[in-house]
Amino acid sequence: MNETQQTQRTGSGATAPDAAQRPSADEIVAWVLGFLAEILDVPPQDIDPATPLDELGVDSATTLVLCAGLGEEFALHVRPRDVFDHFTADALARHLTAPLPAGV
C-alpha cells in the first residue's frame, strides 16, 4: 500500500472519503461489534447491534476509543456526541452512512 492509499485508509489526511470510498452501514456495524466483542471477550455474533451501548459497558472513555478507532479504520470524523446521540451499533452506523446534505 502506498502512502496515499495509507493516508486515505487511516484517515491521516485532512479530507473526508467521497461517496465511493464511504463504508457501508454493515461494515461499520461489523467493526463496532468486533470492537465491543474484544472488550467483552465474547464472539461478535453474540452481541445484538440494537442493544444500547451503555448496556454493553460503553462509557465516556470507551466512547473516545470507539471514535478514534472508527476514524482510523474508515477515515470518518466521529465525535463523542455522534455516539451519544445514536447509542446502538445499528443507529450509529446509519448516522455515519447517511447521505450528507447538498453543499456539505
C-alpha positions in Angstrom: 0.0 0.0 0.0 1.5 3.4 -1.0 1.5 6.4 1.3 -1.5 8.0 -0.4 -3.6 4.8 0.0 -2.5 4.5 3.6 -3.5 8.1 4.3 -6.9 7.5 2.7 -7.4 4.3 4.7 -6.3 5.6 8.1 -7.8 9.0 8.0 -4.5 10.7 8.5 -5.3 13.2 5.7 -7.5 16.2 6.0 -10.1 15.1 3.5 -13.2 13.0 4.2 -13.9 10.0 2.0 -16.0 10.6 -1.1 -19.2 8.6 -1.6 -17.4 5.8 -3.5 -15.0 5.3 -0.5 -17.5 5.6 2.3 -18.1 2.4 4.3 -21.5 0.8 4.3 -23.6 0.6 7.4 -22.9 -3.2 7.6 -19.2 -2.6 7.6 -19.5 -0.1 10.4 -21.8 -2.4 12.4 -19.3 -5.3 12.0 -16.4 -3.1 13.1 -18.3 -1.8 16.2 -19.4 -5.3 17.1 -15.8 -6.6 16.7 -14.6 -3.7 18.9 -17.1 -4.5 21.6 -16.5 -8.2 21.4 -12.8 -7.7 22.2 -13.7 -5.7 25.2 -16.4 -8.1 26.4 -14.4 -11.2 25.5 -17.4 -12.7 23.5 -17.9 -13.6 19.9 -19.2 -10.6 17.8 -22.3 -12.6 16.8 -23.3 -12.8 20.4 -23.8 -9.0 20.5 -27.2 -7.6 19.3 -26.5 -4.5 17.3 -29.7 -3.0 18.6 -28.6 -3.2 22.2 -27.9 0.3 23.7 -24.2 0.7 24.1 -24.3 1.6 27.8 -25.9 -1.8 28.4 -22.7 -3.3 26.8 -20.5 -1.3 29.2 -19.7 1.6 26.9 -18.8 4.7 29.0 -17.3 8.0 28.1 -13.7 6.7 27.9 -14.8 3.8 25.7 -16.6 6.2 23.5 -13.4 8.2 22.9 -11.6 5.0 21.9 -14.5 4.0 19.7 -14.5 7.3 17.9 -10.7 7.2 17.4 -11.0 3.6 16.1 -13.8 4.4 13.6 -11.7 7.4 12.4 -8.7 5.3 11.8 -10.5 2.4 10.2 -12.9 4.3 8.0 -11.4 7.8 7.7 -14.5 9.3 9.3 -14.7 12.2 11.7 -16.7 10.7 14.6 -17.5 12.9 17.6 -18.5 11.5 21.0 -21.8 13.4 20.5 -22.5 11.2 17.5 -22.1 8.1 19.6 -24.2 9.5 22.5 -27.0 10.6 20.1 -27.0 7.3 18.2 -26.4 4.9 21.0 -26.6 1.5 19.3 -24.3 0.0 16.7 -27.1 0.0 14.2 -28.1 3.6 14.9 -24.5 4.8 14.8 -23.9 3.1 11.5 -27.0 4.5 9.9 -26.0 8.0 11.1 -22.4 7.7 9.8 -23.5 6.5 6.4 -26.5 8.8 5.9 -26.2 11.0 2.8 -24.7 14.4 3.5 -26.8 17.5 2.7 -26.0 19.1 -0.6 -23.2 21.6 -0.4 -21.5 19.9 2.6 
